[in-house]
Amino acid sequence: MKKLIVGNWKMNLSIRQSLVLADRLEINIEKPTADIVVCPNFISLHAVSHELKESKIKVGAQNINNNDDGAFTGEISGPMLKGLAKYCIVGHSERRVNFGEDDEQISLKVSAAIRNGLTPVLCVGENLNQRHEGLAKRTVLDQLAEDLSELTIKEVSKVVIAYEPVWAIGTGESAEPYDVEQMINCIHKFLINKYQSEIARKIRILYGGSVNSDNALSYLNAEFCGGLLVGGASLNYRQFSKICQL
Ligand code: 13P
């Protein structure tokens, strides 16, 4: 299966700046070696989606409400994203930590994404304390078990999983490729045991956390690594274009 490279632009860039970045990526990524997705902020989503309509670069949202409509001031629902996005990041650690999203809520969001025809990019990962206490694998597998609990086996095969150790996000302290490989293997085995190997084979498992154009290949070469979720470096068109053409 082709690798998947997702750029998470987070809460950065005006509409104008988002369009400039989208254009530069479109021009510079001539021979992508992977499927590519960029996730602009909600304000820029419509413009970027329109700009990349005919492009090899697909567009994703950074969040989704678990309800399809209703009195949820300030929120964005799945039906609103239809036609604008093909992917949706769900359960990013910045949402878990800063906005108190728990696994129960995240499981409903994953389900909302699937219900509305979006591919969820489900983020899981341990924090530094959990890693130091030897609880990294347990934490990630517990998150996965609950986050996927609302889905049928067939729906699970549509999910993309992103392993993002919290301590490696935005810190410049990327995880060791060996440790990433171990965790991805562990997630892959979990999927085989809980579902079937046929389903597990269809699920791409990405790594994210201080990925840049220099270290990207070391993760992409890890066994069962299905691609990358890139934050800071995805705002730099040279770096991101390079990562997409490794
Ligand atoms: P950085 O690449 O900036 O560490 O961010 C990773 C991330 O959170 C992507 O979702």
Residues whose N, C-alpha, C, O or C-beta is under 5 A from the ligand:
A	BS01	13P	N8 A168 I169 G170 T171 G208 G209 S210 V211 L229 V230 G231 G232 A233
